[in-house]
Amino acid sequence: MVLEIGTGTGGLTTALASRAGAVVSVEVDHRVFALAAQVVAHLSNVTVLNCDALKNKNHFSQTVLDAIGAQLAVSRHRRLKLVANLPYCIATPVISNLVASEIPWESMIVTIQWELAERIRSKPPSEHYGALSVWLQSQCQVKVLKKLKPTVFWPRPQVDSAILQILPLPGSRERIGDRNFFHDFVRRLFQQRRKALRSVLVGMYRQDLSKTEIDEVLEPFQFKEGVRADALDIETIVKLSAAMKARFSSV
């Protein structure tokens, strides 16, 4: 089944319906929704929802989750694909929340702002490398399929866009373990990306761990003095998160 966020006039929705077992399409604008609903009214495998796709920046709308759940329940073989020209303002939470969820998603093919695509696929020492890069690449294979100029859109945006493919990375959930802890760890780690890693960790866990205990976690990694989080590759951050989680479990 396919989830589309941003139905628009229903052109892409119609094309998806011809190829997918079911399409759940979400449109927040009630006037555009009314138009799209007429366009796809003859398609029995399309559900168009007039709502915001997100409840807040960390959660999908329950209406959307219920619609996805109903379609996935039709067959145990169904998997979710996100195919959408994502509105720029919600692209990050939509992608991040789907990765964080327990929904059995199979792929994402999304059109997003070029700058966001750069952030998602960045590696150190790029200035674009950050929490989003680590969170997604630790669990996904990310590939830019095409760069799009503003001239291919109407209305025309002010920036370039990218068609991005995101696929689940096999074994990533098992390697990370507690994904809630990892998500919080990565987010907080990069909030002070210009500070030394040790100082950031001491500040993050000052209520729970002493400086000596932090040093004991860091010692096996043999980091250079003053190293910062944005210098660490993704695999190292995954291992560091696991080491911090293990230390908490032993306290």
N, C-alpha and C positions, 0 to 999 in steps of 0.2 A: 504494500500500500504506500501511497505518497502523501506527505504533508506539504502543502503549499501555503506560505505566509505572504499575504499580499496578493489577493485574487485579481485586483485591477479589473479590466474589462472582460476577463475570462478566456482570453486567447490561449495562454499557456495551460490553463486548467483543462480546456477542451482537448488539447494535444495530449496531456498527461492521461486523461480519462480513456483515450484510445489504446493506451499501452499498459495501464495499471489495473489491478483488480479493484482498487478503490482509491478515491482521492478525497482527502479532507482539506478544504481550502478556507483560509481565514482572511476576512476583510473587515477592517475597523470602521471605515467610512460608510455610513448608512446609505448614502446616495450611490456610491460606486457599487456597494453590495446589491442594491436593488437592480442595477443594470446587469451585473454578473449573474445574479440568480435567474434572470430571464434567459440569458445566453446558454446556461447549462441546465435549464429546467428539464430538458429531454434526456439528460444523462442520468441513468439510475444509479450509477456507481459513484456519483459525486455528492458530497455533503459540503455545503457552503455555510460558514458560520459568520455572523455579524458581531464580532467582539474583538477585544484586544487579545493578541496571542499570549501576552504575559500578564500574570497577576501582579508581579513586581519584578525587579531586575534579577531576582534569584529563583523565580518559580514561573512555570507556565500557568496559564489560565486553566481552572478546573474544567471549564466547558471544553476546551481543546483537548485536555487529557482524557476526558470521558469519551469524546468522539474517536480519538486514536485507539483507546482501549476497546471500544465496541468493534471497530474494524479489525483490530489484531485478533480479537476473540473468535472471529469467523473461522479461522484456521490456525493451527499451531505452527504452520509453515510460513505464515506471513511475517514479514519484517518491514520495518519502516524505512522509507527513503525521504529525506528532505530535499525538495527541488523547488527553488524559489529565487525570485529577484528580491532579496531581502531589503526592506526599508533600512537605510543607513543607521537610523537612530536606535534600532533594536537588534542589529545584526550580531553584535557581541554577546548579549545575554541569550539570544536564541540558540546560537551555536554552542556556547559554553554550558547552558542548562541542559541541552540535549545530551551532551557528552557526560554530564554529571548524573543524568537520570538512569533509571533501571529499564527504560524502554529499549527493546531489542532493535536498535537502529542498524541499518546495513550500510548506508552511505549518505553523504550530503553533497549536492551539487548546487552551489549558491552563487549569486552575483552580489558582490559586496564592494565597498569602497577600496580602491587600490592601497591606500595607506593602511587599512585594517589587514588586508592580505599580507602586506609586508610585515606587520607586527606578528601575525599568526605564524608565519614561516621562518622568522628570523632566528639566527644562531648567534652566540657570543663571538666577537665583541660588538656586534651591531648595536647602534643606539635604539633600534626598534625592539630589541630582545627584552622580554619582561615576563611578568606573571602569566599573561595570556599565552605567550609562546610556549612556556614550559607546561602549562596545564593541558593545552591541546596536543602538542607534539609528544608528550609523555604517553598519550593514549591513542594517538591518531597518526595516520599517514596523510600528509598535506601536500597538495600539488596545485599550482596555478596553471589552469588550462589555457587561459587567454586573457590578455589585457584589452580593455575596451575603452575607446575614446568617448568623450561626452556626446559626440555627434550621433551615436547610435541610439540614443535615448530621446524620448519625448515625455514630459518636458526635459530639457537638457540640463544635467547637473553641472556643477562647476569643477568637478574633479574626475579623474580617471577611475575606472572600475576594473574588477577582475572576476572572472569565473573561476571559482575555487572548488576543488574536489577534496573531500575529507572522508577517509575510510578508517574504520576501527583498526587499531594495532593489536594483532593477536597476542594474548598473554599479558597485556598491559595491566589489567585489573589485578591479576594475581601478583604481578611484580610490585605494584604500588601498595596493595593491601587495603589499609583504611583510607579510602579516597576522600572522605570528609576531612580527616586530619591533614592529608596532603594538600587539599584545596586551600584550607586555611593557612597552612604553613607557607605555601608558595605566595599567596596573596600578601601576607604580612612580611615575608622576606624581601619583597621588592618594593614595599612602601617606602623604604629608606635605602634605595639602591646605591646611593653615593657613599654610604657609611661602610666601614669595615664589617665583614661578615660576623666576626665574633661579637662586636658591639651590638649589632642588630639582634643576634640570638640572645644575648644577655638581657637586652631590653624586652624582647618578646616574652621571655619566660622567667622574668625576675621574681614573679610571685610563686614560682614552682621549683626552680632549679638555681643552685648557687653558681657563681662563676667557675668554681672548680669542677662542678658537674658538667657544665657546658664545655670546658676544656677537655674533659675526659671523652666526651662525645666526638669532639673535633680531632683529637690526637691521632686516631688511625688514618685520617685523611691526609695528614701531613701538608696542609695548606700553607702557602707562603704567607708571611706576616702581612696583615693589611689587605688580604684578598677580599674582594667584594662579591656579592651574590651574582652580579651581572657578568662575572668572569667565569662562572661555573657552567659546565655543559649540563644538559638535561639529565643524563644518566647519573651524574654526580649528585644533583639535587634530589633525585628520587632516592638514592642511597642515604643521603643526609637526612631526609625526612623520615625514612625508616629507622635510622639510628636514633633520632630524637623521639620517635614514637616508642621505641623499645625502652629508652631511658625512662620515659613517663610510666611505662607499664611496670618498671622495676621499683619505682618509688613507693 
